[in-house]
Amino acid sequence: MTTTTLLRSRTDVSVRQATYLPPNWFAAVMGTGIIAIAAHSLPWQPAGLRVVATGFWLLACAVFIGVVAATIRHWVRDPQVARGHHGHRVVAHFYGAVPMAVMTVGTSTMVVGAAIIGREAALGVDVVCWIVGTLGGVVTALVIPYRHLIAARPGVGEAFGGWLMPVVPPMVSASAAAVLVGQLDAGWARDLVVGIGCAMFALALLAATPIMVALVARLRTGDLGAANMMPTWWIVLGPLGQSVTAACLLAHVAPQVVSTPIAAAMHDFSLTYGLVVWVAATFWIGIAARLTVRTTRTGMPFAMTWWSFTFPVGTYVTASSALALTLGWRVFQVAAVAGFVILVTAWTVVAARTVRGMASGELLRVPVPVPV
């Protein structure tokens, strides 16, 4: 064997053995934890639903611990590959999944896990997760879009749903703040959490709007990108559903914190905004479903992007439940329950395919670059 052949052989082996765990693995935590949260929020609470919620909360915590451990191992074993995620024009956007996963664990622990570990312990976990997730979400919402969307100046033809990932965390923080406020005693801390929640709502809305405009512009060209990236079009549902959830929940807790006129204004805003955006979200579900069916017919290979079928749908469920709580209309109750059934079904398929991909090692290999 020649020296050149030997070196090439060693290089090939090192590449095959390199670990590959990009930040979009945290989407598995989001997609699992949102089921626990959505189950808790449903207007219809049949027998056994609490057990389902608890099971998914425990599973979300386990997946979170596993992904964190695997990520640390990835950075230790292959720091060069791990650092490459920062500059990657697609992967970098999924760093937004990290703070969202943290807050999903925190909120699900508060609303579901408190019955298991106790209210004080659950509150402590939720506070820590909310602080970490909020700070991390502000970083992703400011740094990643600036680096990859403003400084890099990509064209409309490069737009994909993942562009929304780094800017959605503040909206998750807003809805998580509303949940947290309901557990805090009156005082400066509760007032501060509400104020930060409202600020995060505004930040996410301002950051997400131009990106959604760019996505619609690409959609109108008829170019959807690579088949394995098609599921990311469902991410558009995320900021829509999450913002409705946040608006309604913040308005719900506002009377505990702010004056009556301000609380009334927040209530009116949540109704107007919630109804308009919920309709838009419902309309987008039809578009995304049609795109999914069309792509599936021509072949849509499994990838971690399939987790986009879970969390965004979960936000639609929580949004419908929040509107049902606010207005009591049956249409929102039906939408919430139907959405929950679809969410669990999608999770089952995606989770099974993920486990299969992990067992075969396919999901842990450094991928061949493909166009967006």
HELIX and SHEET records of a PDB file:
HELIX    1   1 THR A    3  GLN A   17  1                                  15    
HELIX    2   2 PRO A   23  TRP A   25  5                                   3    
HELIX    3   3 PHE A   26  SER A   41  1                                  16    
HELIX    4   4 LEU A   49  ARG A   77  1                                  29    
HELIX    5   5 PRO A   79  GLY A   87  1                                   9    
HELIX    6   6 VAL A   91  GLY A   96  5                                   6    
HELIX    7   7 ALA A   97  SER A  108  1                                  12    
HELIX    8   8 THR A  109  GLY A  113  3                                   5    
HELIX    9   9 ALA A  114  ILE A  117  1                                   4    
HELIX   10  10 ARG A  119  PRO A  145  1                                  27    
HELIX   11  11 TYR A  146  ALA A  151  3                                   6    
HELIX   12  12 VAL A  156  GLU A  158  5                                   3    
HELIX   13  13 GLY A  161  LEU A  164  5                                   4    
HELIX   14  14 PRO A  169  VAL A  181  1                                  13    
HELIX   15  15 TRP A  188  THR A  221  1                                  34    
HELIX   16  16 ALA A  227  VAL A  236  5                                  10    
HELIX   17  17 LEU A  237  VAL A  253  1                                  17    
HELIX   18  18 ALA A  254  GLN A  256  5                                   3    
HELIX   19  19 THR A  260  THR A  298  1                                  39    
HELIX   20  20 MET A  304  PHE A  309  5                                   6    
HELIX   21  21 PHE A  311  LEU A  327  1                                  17    
HELIX   22  22 ARG A  330  SER A  360  1                                  31    
HELIX   23  23 GLU A  362  LEU A  364  5                                   3    
END                                                                             
